[in-house]
Amino acid sequence: MSAAVEAASAKPSGKKKLIVIGAILATLALGGGVGTFMMMKPKPAEVGKDTGKDGGKSEASNEVKRDPKTKPTFVPFESFTVNLNDKENERYAQVVFSIEAVDPATGDLVKAQMPAIRSRVLMTLSSKTTAELLGREGKEKLAKDILEDARKVMSLGEADKSLVEVHFSQFVMQ
């Protein structure tokens, strides 16, 4: 009789295995569906971008949709030393910055156009006064102007966000 008891207990364990495997597969399928739904849903930072609900601030770095798999590329520029446009005193600025591009291909385009970009940036810097560059707002405006200069040289429109931001690494005025 022990053989009959073992045979009887073996059948339910086989059914239990099928039920457990079925439950695991259903859980995985449900998890995959939920994951796909969550990935398709817009992120809170992306909601309201086109409607201007960000309190009037529309900085280039806030408007860029970056691919999380692609690391940004930083293109460093050599030091700029220019005379500022102050009438009463001779003042100069020494500035070092990098331009952030969304991908290496755009970074290569910036490098290819670097002489023309440097020329425009030199003109922009030399047109500024000490008073314009002293505060944070002045430096942010300069960064925006430099980005605009680079976009013009590369024939990119203002709407093109392949150039993300200007990052200063040195800023000295005397």
TORPA-4810 file (N, C-alpha, C, O; in nm, 3 decimals):
<nodes>
NODE_1_0.078_-0.119_0.000_0.000_0.000_0.000_0.083_0.127_0.000_0.036_0.233_-0.043_M
NODE_2_0.201_0.118_0.045_0.285_0.237_0.049_0.313_0.289_-0.091_0.330_0.409_-0.110_S
NODE_3_0.318_0.201_-0.191_0.340_0.245_-0.329_0.220_0.325_-0.377_0.237_0.422_-0.450_A
NODE_4_0.100_0.286_-0.339_-0.020_0.358_-0.379_-0.025_0.497_-0.313_-0.066_0.594_-0.376_A
NODE_5_0.018_0.504_-0.187_0.018_0.633_-0.116_0.119_0.727_-0.181_0.092_0.846_-0.197_V
NODE_6_0.238_0.674_-0.218_0.340_0.757_-0.282_0.292_0.806_-0.420_0.317_0.921_-0.457_E
NODE_7_0.223_0.719_-0.495_0.172_0.757_-0.627_0.065_0.865_-0.614_0.060_0.958_-0.694_A
NODE_8_-0.020_0.852_-0.513_-0.127_0.949_-0.491_-0.069_1.085_-0.450_-0.118_1.189_-0.493_A
NODE_9_0.037_1.083_-0.367_0.096_1.211_-0.323_0.180_1.274_-0.434_0.202_1.396_-0.431_S
NODE_10_0.227_1.199_-0.531_0.309_1.252_-0.640_0.223_1.334_-0.738_0.270_1.434_-0.791_A
NODE_11_0.100_1.292_-0.761_0.013_1.362_-0.856_-0.019_1.505_-0.808_-0.008_1.598_-0.888_K
NODE_12_-0.059_1.525_-0.684_-0.089_1.662_-0.642_0.034_1.753_-0.646_0.021_1.871_-0.676_P
NODE_13_0.152_1.701_-0.618_0.270_1.787_-0.621_0.300_1.831_-0.765_0.351_1.942_-0.784_S
NODE_14_0.270_1.751_-0.864_0.287_1.789_-1.003_0.190_1.900_-1.039_0.226_1.994_-1.111_G
NODE_15_0.067_1.892_-0.991_-0.032_1.997_-1.016_0.008_2.125_-0.943_-0.012_2.235_-0.994_K
NODE_16_0.064_2.110_-0.824_0.108_2.227_-0.748_0.219_2.300_-0.822_0.224_2.423_-0.825_K
NODE_17_0.310_2.222_-0.882_0.419_2.283_-0.958_0.363_2.363_-1.075_0.409_2.475_-1.102_K
NODE_18_0.265_2.307_-1.146_0.204_2.378_-1.258_0.135_2.506_-1.212_0.143_2.609_-1.278_L
NODE_19_0.068_2.499_-1.098_-0.001_2.617_-1.046_0.101_2.723_-1.005_0.082_2.841_-1.034_I
NODE_20_0.208_2.682_-0.939_0.312_2.776_-0.897_0.378_2.840_-1.019_0.400_2.961_-1.022_V
NODE_21_0.411_2.760_-1.120_0.473_2.812_-1.242_0.377_2.908_-1.312_0.418_3.014_-1.360_I
NODE_22_0.250_2.871_-1.318_0.150_2.959_-1.380_0.138_3.092_-1.304_0.126_3.197_-1.366_G
NODE_23_0.142_3.087_-1.173_0.133_3.210_-1.092_0.255_3.298_-1.115_0.244_3.420_-1.124_A
NODE_24_0.372_3.235_-1.123_0.495_3.312_-1.147_0.488_3.379_-1.284_0.521_3.497_-1.297_I
NODE_25_0.446_3.306_-1.387_0.435_3.363_-1.521_0.332_3.476_-1.526_0.355_3.578_-1.591_L
NODE_26_0.220_3.459_-1.457_0.119_3.565_-1.454_0.173_3.689_-1.385_0.148_3.801_-1.429_A
NODE_27_0.248_3.669_-1.275_0.308_3.782_-1.204_0.408_3.855_-1.292_0.410_3.978_-1.295_T
NODE_28_0.492_3.781_-1.363_0.589_3.843_-1.453_0.520_3.921_-1.565_0.562_4.032_-1.599_L
NODE_29_0.415_3.862_-1.623_0.343_3.930_-1.730_0.277_4.058_-1.678_0.282_4.162_-1.744_A
NODE_30_0.217_4.051_-1.561_0.155_4.168_-1.501_0.259_4.275_-1.469_0.236_4.394_-1.493_L
NODE_31_0.373_4.234_-1.416_0.481_4.329_-1.386_0.534_4.395_-1.512_0.563_4.515_-1.512_G
NODE_32_0.547_4.319_-1.619_0.592_4.375_-1.746_0.493_4.476_-1.801_0.533_4.580_-1.854_G
NODE_33_0.365_4.446_-1.788_0.262_4.540_-1.834_0.264_4.669_-1.753_0.253_4.778_-1.810_G
NODE_34_0.277_4.658_-1.623_0.283_4.776_-1.537_0.409_4.857_-1.568_0.404_4.980_-1.575_V
NODE_35_0.521_4.788_-1.586_0.646_4.857_-1.618_0.635_4.933_-1.750_0.681_5.047_-1.760_G
NODE_36_0.576_4.872_-1.850_0.558_4.937_-1.979_0.467_5.059_-1.965_0.495_5.164_-2.023_T
NODE_37_0.360_5.046_-1.889_0.269_5.159_-1.867_0.341_5.274_-1.798_0.322_5.390_-1.835_F
NODE_38_0.423_5.244_-1.698_0.494_5.349_-1.625_0.598_5.418_-1.714_0.621_5.538_-1.700_M
NODE_39_0.660_5.344_-1.803_0.760_5.403_-1.892_0.694_5.494_-1.995_0.755_5.592_-2.038_M
NODE_40_0.572_5.465_-2.036_0.502_5.543_-2.137_0.443_5.671_-2.077_0.422_5.768_-2.149_M
NODE_41_0.418_5.671_-1.948_0.357_5.785_-1.880_0.457_5.900_-1.874_0.573_5.876_-1.842_K
NODE_42_0.416_6.026_-1.902_0.511_6.139_-1.897_0.559_6.165_-1.755_0.484_6.149_-1.659_P
NODE_43_0.683_6.204_-1.744_0.742_6.234_-1.614_0.690_6.369_-1.566_0.656_6.453_-1.649_K
NODE_44_0.682_6.393_-1.434_0.630_6.520_-1.383_0.707_6.641_-1.433_0.647_6.747_-1.451_P
NODE_45_0.837_6.630_-1.456_0.916_6.743_-1.504_0.879_6.780_-1.647_0.898_6.894_-1.687_A
NODE_46_0.826_6.684_-1.725_0.792_6.710_-1.864_0.653_6.769_-1.878_0.622_6.832_-1.979_E
NODE_47_0.568_6.752_-1.778_0.431_6.801_-1.785_0.432_6.953_-1.775_0.498_7.009_-1.687_V
NODE_48_0.361_7.020_-1.864_0.345_7.164_-1.858_0.459_7.243_-1.921_0.462_7.365_-1.909_G
NODE_49_0.552_7.176_-1.988_0.663_7.249_-2.049_0.615_7.341_-2.159_0.660_7.456_-2.169_K
NODE_50_0.525_7.294_-2.241_0.479_7.374_-2.352_0.381_7.482_-2.309_0.360_7.578_-2.382_D
NODE_51_0.321_7.468_-2.192_0.222_7.565_-2.149_0.282_7.676_-2.066_0.212_7.770_-2.029_T
NODE_52_0.412_7.667_-2.036_0.476_7.774_-1.961_0.439_7.777_-1.814_0.435_7.884_-1.755_G
NODE_53_0.413_7.664_-1.755_0.374_7.658_-1.614_0.493_7.655_-1.520_0.478_7.624_-1.402_K
NODE_54_0.611_7.688_-1.570_0.731_7.683_-1.486_0.761_7.819_-1.423_0.874_7.845_-1.384_D
NODE_55_0.661_7.904_-1.412_0.680_8.032_-1.346_0.755_8.132_-1.431_0.816_8.224_-1.377_G
NODE_56_0.751_8.117_-1.562_0.816_8.213_-1.649_0.962_8.183_-1.674_1.024_8.248_-1.758_G
NODE_57_1.019_8.087_-1.606_1.159_8.053_-1.628_1.166_7.950_-1.739_1.100_7.846_-1.732_K
NODE_58_1.244_7.978_-1.840_1.260_7.881_-1.949_1.407_7.871_-1.983_1.450_7.915_-2.090_S
NODE_59_1.481_7.813_-1.894_1.625_7.795_-1.915_1.647_7.678_-2.009_1.570_7.582_-2.009_E
NODE_60_1.752_7.686_-2.087_1.780_7.580_-2.185_1.798_7.445_-2.119_1.753_7.344_-2.173_A
NODE_61_1.861_7.440_-2.003_1.885_7.312_-1.938_1.756_7.249_-1.890_1.751_7.127_-1.876_S
NODE_62_1.650_7.326_-1.865_1.523_7.271_-1.822_1.440_7.219_-1.938_1.350_7.138_-1.917_N
NODE_63_1.468_7.263_-2.059_1.385_7.228_-2.173_1.440_7.109_-2.251_1.373_7.059_-2.341_E
NODE_64_1.557_7.063_-2.219_1.621_6.959_-2.298_1.574_6.822_-2.251_1.573_6.792_-2.131_V
NODE_65_1.536_6.739_-2.347_1.503_6.600_-2.316_1.629_6.519_-2.340_1.671_6.500_-2.454_K
NODE_66_1.686_6.472_-2.233_1.812_6.397_-2.245_1.785_6.248_-2.240_1.700_6.202_-2.164_R
NODE_67_1.857_6.174_-2.321_1.851_6.029_-2.318_1.935_5.984_-2.200_2.056_6.009_-2.197_D
NODE_68_1.875_5.916_-2.101_1.951_5.877_-1.982_2.065_5.780_-2.013_2.157_5.766_-1.932_P
NODE_69_2.060_5.712_-2.127_2.165_5.617_-2.162_2.287_5.688_-2.222_2.398_5.634_-2.218_K
NODE_70_2.267_5.808_-2.277_2.375_5.882_-2.340_2.429_5.987_-2.245_2.355_6.072_-2.195_T
NODE_71_2.558_5.980_-2.219_2.620_6.079_-2.132_2.642_6.208_-2.211_2.674_6.203_-2.329_K
NODE_72_2.625_6.323_-2.146_2.650_6.449_-2.218_2.798_6.464_-2.250_2.884_6.404_-2.185_P
NODE_73_2.825_6.543_-2.351_2.962_6.571_-2.393_2.994_6.715_-2.359_2.916_6.805_-2.389_T
NODE_74_3.107_6.738_-2.296_3.151_6.871_-2.261_3.270_6.908_-2.350_3.371_6.839_-2.353_F
NODE_75_3.255_7.019_-2.422_3.361_7.066_-2.510_3.429_7.185_-2.443_3.370_7.293_-2.435_V
NODE_76_3.552_7.165_-2.393_3.621_7.275_-2.325_3.680_7.375_-2.424_3.728_7.337_-2.530_P
NODE_77_3.674_7.502_-2.388_3.735_7.608_-2.466_3.855_7.661_-2.390_3.855_7.666_-2.267_F
NODE_78_3.957_7.702_-2.464_4.074_7.762_-2.402_4.034_7.896_-2.341_3.928_7.951_-2.371_E
NODE_79_4.120_7.947_-2.256_4.095_8.072_-2.186_4.075_8.189_-2.281_4.146_8.202_-2.381_S
NODE_80_3.978_8.273_-2.250_3.953_8.397_-2.321_4.001_8.511_-2.231_3.961_8.517_-2.114_F
NODE_81_4.084_8.599_-2.281_4.123_8.719_-2.208_4.091_8.837_-2.298_4.149_8.851_-2.406_T
NODE_82_3.999_8.922_-2.253_3.954_9.034_-2.336_3.947_9.162_-2.254_3.926_9.159_-2.133_V
NODE_83_3.966_9.275_-2.323_3.940_9.405_-2.263_3.790_9.426_-2.260_3.721_9.402_-2.359_N
NODE_84_3.741_9.471_-2.146_3.598_9.498_-2.134_3.567_9.636_-2.190_3.657_9.717_-2.210_L
NODE_85_3.442_9.662_-2.212_3.397_9.785_-2.277_3.369_9.897_-2.175_3.272_9.971_-2.190_N
NODE_86_3.453_9.908_-2.073_3.439_10.015_-1.974_3.505_10.140_-2.027_3.618_10.135_-2.077_D
NODE_87_3.436_10.252_-2.018_3.487_10.379_-2.072_3.586_10.444_-1.976_3.687_10.499_-2.021_K
NODE_88_3.560_10.440_-1.845_3.642_10.514_-1.749_3.771_10.443_-1.710_3.870_10.510_-1.683_E
NODE_89_3.774_10.313_-1.707_3.893_10.238_-1.666_3.921_10.127_-1.766_3.830_10.077_-1.833_N
NODE_90_4.048_10.091_-1.774_4.080_9.973_-1.854_4.061_9.851_-1.766_4.132_9.834_-1.667_E
NODE_91_3.966_9.768_-1.802_3.936_9.647_-1.727_3.940_9.531_-1.824_3.916_9.547_-1.944_R
NODE_92_3.971_9.415_-1.772_3.968_9.298_-1.858_3.905_9.181_-1.785_3.892_9.181_-1.663_Y
NODE_93_3.864_9.082_-1.863_3.805_8.960_-1.809_3.880_8.841_-1.865_3.922_8.839_-1.980_A
NODE_94_3.896_8.743_-1.780_3.955_8.616_-1.822_3.850_8.509_-1.790_3.811_8.491_-1.675_Q
NODE_95_3.807_8.439_-1.894_3.696_8.345_-1.881_3.735_8.212_-1.945_3.791_8.207_-2.054_V
NODE_96_3.703_8.105_-1.875_3.720_7.969_-1.928_3.585_7.898_-1.910_3.524_7.906_-1.804_V
NODE_97_3.540_7.831_-2.013_3.411_7.762_-2.006_3.412_7.638_-2.094_3.504_7.616_-2.174_F
NODE_98_3.308_7.557_-2.078_3.283_7.442_-2.164_3.139_7.452_-2.212_3.053_7.506_-2.143_S
NODE_99_3.115_7.401_-2.331_2.979_7.393_-2.382_2.934_7.248_-2.370_3.005_7.156_-2.412_I
NODE_100_2.817_7.229_-2.311_2.760_7.095_-2.297_2.674_7.063_-2.418_2.583_7.138_-2.453_E
NODE_101_2.705_6.950_-2.482_2.628_6.902_-2.596_2.557_6.773_-2.556_2.602_6.702_-2.466_A
NODE_102_2.446_6.743_-2.621_2.367_6.626_-2.582_2.434_6.494_-2.617_2.404_6.392_-2.555_V
NODE_103_2.523_6.493_-2.715_2.586_6.367_-2.753_2.725_6.395_-2.813_2.756_6.509_-2.847_D
NODE_104_2.807_6.292_-2.826_2.942_6.310_-2.880_2.944_6.363_-3.024_3.036_6.437_-3.060_P
NODE_105_2.846_6.329_-3.105_2.843_6.377_-3.244_2.828_6.529_-3.247_2.894_6.596_-3.326_A
NODE_106_2.742_6.582_-3.163_2.726_6.728_-3.156_2.852_6.792_-3.099_2.892_6.900_-3.143_T
NODE_107_2.914_6.726_-3.003_3.041_6.776_-2.949_3.148_6.786_-3.057_3.226_6.881_-3.058_G
NODE_108_3.152_6.689_-3.147_3.247_6.692_-3.258_3.219_6.809_-3.352_3.311_6.870_-3.406_D
NODE_109_3.090_6.839_-3.373_3.054_6.954_-3.457_3.099_7.085_-3.393_3.144_7.176_-3.463_L
NODE_110_3.087_7.095_-3.261_3.134_7.215_-3.190_3.285_7.228_-3.208_3.335_7.338_-3.236_V
NODE_111_3.358_7.118_-3.193_3.503_7.122_-3.209_3.541_7.165_-3.351_3.637_7.239_-3.370_K
NODE_112_3.467_7.117_-3.450_3.497_7.151_-3.589_3.474_7.300_-3.616_3.540_7.358_-3.701_A
NODE_113_3.381_7.361_-3.545_3.348_7.502_-3.564_3.413_7.593_-3.459_3.380_7.712_-3.450_Q
NODE_114_3.504_7.538_-3.379_3.559_7.613_-3.266_3.621_7.747_-3.303_3.596_7.844_-3.231_M
NODE_115_3.700_7.761_-3.410_3.756_7.893_-3.441_3.648_7.999_-3.464_3.661_8.112_-3.417_P
NODE_116_3.543_7.964_-3.535_3.435_8.059_-3.561_3.358_8.090_-3.433_3.318_8.205_-3.410_A
NODE_117_3.336_7.990_-3.349_3.266_8.013_-3.222_3.351_8.102_-3.132_3.299_8.196_-3.071_I
NODE_118_3.481_8.075_-3.124_3.570_8.159_-3.042_3.567_8.305_-3.088_3.566_8.395_-3.004_R
NODE_119_3.566_8.327_-3.217_3.563_8.463_-3.270_3.436_8.536_-3.225_3.443_8.650_-3.179_S
NODE_120_3.323_8.472_-3.237_3.196_8.536_-3.195_3.195_8.560_-3.045_3.148_8.664_-2.999_R
NODE_121_3.247_8.463_-2.967_3.248_8.478_-2.821_3.339_8.594_-2.782_3.305_8.671_-2.692_V
NODE_122_3.454_8.607_-2.847_3.543_8.720_-2.819_3.472_8.854_-2.844_3.486_8.947_-2.765_L
NODE_123_3.398_8.863_-2.952_3.324_8.985_-2.981_3.217_9.011_-2.875_3.199_9.125_-2.831_M
NODE_124_3.149_8.908_-2.835_3.045_8.922_-2.731_3.107_8.966_-2.600_3.058_9.059_-2.536_T
NODE_125_3.216_8.898_-2.559_3.281_8.932_-2.431_3.333_9.076_-2.431_3.318_9.147_-2.332_L
NODE_126_3.395_9.117_-2.540_3.455_9.251_-2.544_3.351_9.362_-2.551_3.384_9.479_-2.530_S
NODE_127_3.228_9.328_-2.578_3.121_9.428_-2.581_3.058_9.449_-2.444_2.976_9.540_-2.427_S
NODE_128_3.094_9.367_-2.347_3.035_9.375_-2.212_3.113_9.471_-2.124_3.232_9.495_-2.146_K
NODE_129_3.043_9.527_-2.024_3.108_9.611_-1.924_3.121_9.534_-1.793_3.058_9.430_-1.774_T
NODE_130_3.204_9.586_-1.705_3.221_9.523_-1.574_3.088_9.515_-1.501_3.056_9.413_-1.440_T
NODE_131_3.012_9.623_-1.507_2.883_9.626_-1.438_2.788_9.518_-1.489_2.711_9.461_-1.411_A
NODE_132_2.793_9.490_-1.618_2.706_9.388_-1.676_2.743_9.247_-1.629_2.657_9.159_-1.623_E
NODE_133_2.870_9.225_-1.597_2.917_9.090_-1.565_2.934_9.063_-1.415_2.963_8.950_-1.377_L
NODE_134_2.918_9.165_-1.331_2.946_9.147_-1.189_2.852_9.048_-1.119_2.900_8.960_-1.048_L
NODE_135_2.726_9.060_-1.137_2.630_8.976_-1.066_2.606_8.843_-1.133_2.651_8.818_-1.245_G
NODE_136_2.534_8.758_-1.063_2.498_8.627_-1.115_2.416_8.639_-1.243_2.436_8.564_-1.339_R
NODE_137_2.322_8.735_-1.243_2.236_8.753_-1.360_2.319_8.788_-1.484_2.290_8.741_-1.594_E
NODE_138_2.423_8.869_-1.466_2.509_8.905_-1.577_2.584_8.785_-1.633_2.600_8.772_-1.754_G
NODE_139_2.630_8.699_-1.545_2.702_8.578_-1.589_2.605_8.481_-1.658_2.641_8.418_-1.758_K
NODE_140_2.483_8.469_-1.606_2.383_8.384_-1.671_2.347_8.438_-1.809_2.329_8.361_-1.904_E
NODE_141_2.337_8.570_-1.821_2.309_8.631_-1.951_2.425_8.607_-2.047_2.403_8.578_-2.165_K
NODE_142_2.548_8.618_-1.998_2.664_8.591_-2.082_2.663_8.445_-2.129_2.691_8.418_-2.246_L
NODE_143_2.632_8.352_-2.040_2.626_8.211_-2.078_2.521_8.190_-2.188_2.544_8.116_-2.284_A
NODE_144_2.408_8.257_-2.175_2.303_8.248_-2.276_2.351_8.306_-2.409_2.324_8.251_-2.515_K
NODE_145_2.422_8.420_-2.402_2.475_8.483_-2.523_2.578_8.394_-2.592_2.580_8.383_-2.715_D
NODE_146_2.664_8.329_-2.512_2.765_8.239_-2.570_2.698_8.121_-2.638_2.739_8.081_-2.747_I
NODE_147_2.595_8.066_-2.575_2.522_7.955_-2.634_2.456_7.999_-2.766_2.457_7.924_-2.864_L
NODE_148_2.400_8.118_-2.767_2.339_8.171_-2.888_2.444_8.191_-2.997_2.418_8.162_-3.114_E
NODE_149_2.562_8.240_-2.960_2.671_8.255_-3.057_2.707_8.121_-3.120_2.722_8.110_-3.241_D
NODE_150_2.721_8.019_-3.037_2.758_7.886_-3.088_2.649_7.832_-3.180_2.679_7.773_-3.284_A
NODE_151_2.524_7.851_-3.142_2.414_7.803_-3.226_2.413_7.875_-3.361_2.386_7.813_-3.464_R
NODE_152_2.442_8.006_-3.361_2.444_8.080_-3.488_2.555_8.030_-3.578_2.534_8.012_-3.698_K
NODE_153_2.673_8.007_-3.522_2.785_7.958_-3.603_2.753_7.821_-3.661_2.787_7.793_-3.776_V
NODE_154_2.688_7.738_-3.583_2.657_7.602_-3.628_2.527_7.596_-3.707_2.481_7.487_-3.743_M
NODE_155_2.467_7.712_-3.734_2.340_7.721_-3.808_2.228_7.643_-3.740_2.148_7.577_-3.806_S
NODE_156_2.224_7.653_-3.609_2.117_7.589_-3.531_2.020_7.698_-3.488_2.062_7.808_-3.452_L
NODE_157_1.894_7.669_-3.491_1.795_7.765_-3.445_1.787_7.766_-3.294_1.844_7.680_-3.227_G
NODE_158_1.716_7.866_-3.239_1.700_7.873_-3.094_1.625_7.753_-3.040_1.645_7.713_-2.926_E
NODE_159_1.537_7.695_-3.122_1.459_7.581_-3.076_1.544_7.454_-3.068_1.508_7.359_-2.998_A
NODE_160_1.656_7.450_-3.139_1.744_7.333_-3.136_1.812_7.326_-3.001_1.877_7.422_-2.959_D
NODE_161_1.798_7.216_-2.932_1.853_7.201_-2.798_1.968_7.100_-2.794_1.993_7.037_-2.691_K
NODE_162_2.040_7.084_-2.907_2.153_6.992_-2.907_2.272_7.051_-2.832_2.360_6.977_-2.786_S
NODE_163_2.276_7.184_-2.819_2.372_7.250_-2.731_2.294_7.287_-2.606_2.197_7.363_-2.613_L
NODE_164_2.335_7.234_-2.493_2.253_7.242_-2.373_2.282_7.366_-2.290_2.191_7.444_-2.259_V
NODE_165_2.408_7.384_-2.254_2.439_7.487_-2.156_2.587_7.522_-2.161_2.670_7.444_-2.209_E
NODE_166_2.619_7.641_-2.112_2.757_7.685_-2.097_2.793_7.673_-1.950_2.719_7.720_-1.863_V
NODE_167_2.907_7.610_-1.922_2.953_7.592_-1.784_3.085_7.666_-1.767_3.184_7.633_-1.833_H
NODE_168_3.087_7.767_-1.679_3.209_7.842_-1.653_3.296_7.764_-1.555_3.247_7.710_-1.456_F
NODE_169_3.425_7.758_-1.584_3.518_7.696_-1.490_3.614_7.800_-1.432_3.682_7.774_-1.333_S
NODE_170_3.620_7.918_-1.495_3.700_8.028_-1.444_3.639_8.158_-1.493_3.599_8.170_-1.609_Q
NODE_171_3.632_8.256_-1.402_3.576_8.385_-1.438_3.643_8.491_-1.353_3.612_8.506_-1.235_F
NODE_172_3.736_8.566_-1.413_3.813_8.666_-1.339_3.800_8.800_-1.411_3.813_8.808_-1.533_V
NODE_173_3.774_8.906_-1.334_3.771_9.042_-1.391_3.865_9.129_-1.310_3.867_9.121_-1.187_M
NODE_174_3.943_9.213_-1.379_4.032_9.306_-1.311_4.027_9.440_-1.379_4.096_9.533_-1.336_Q
</nodes>
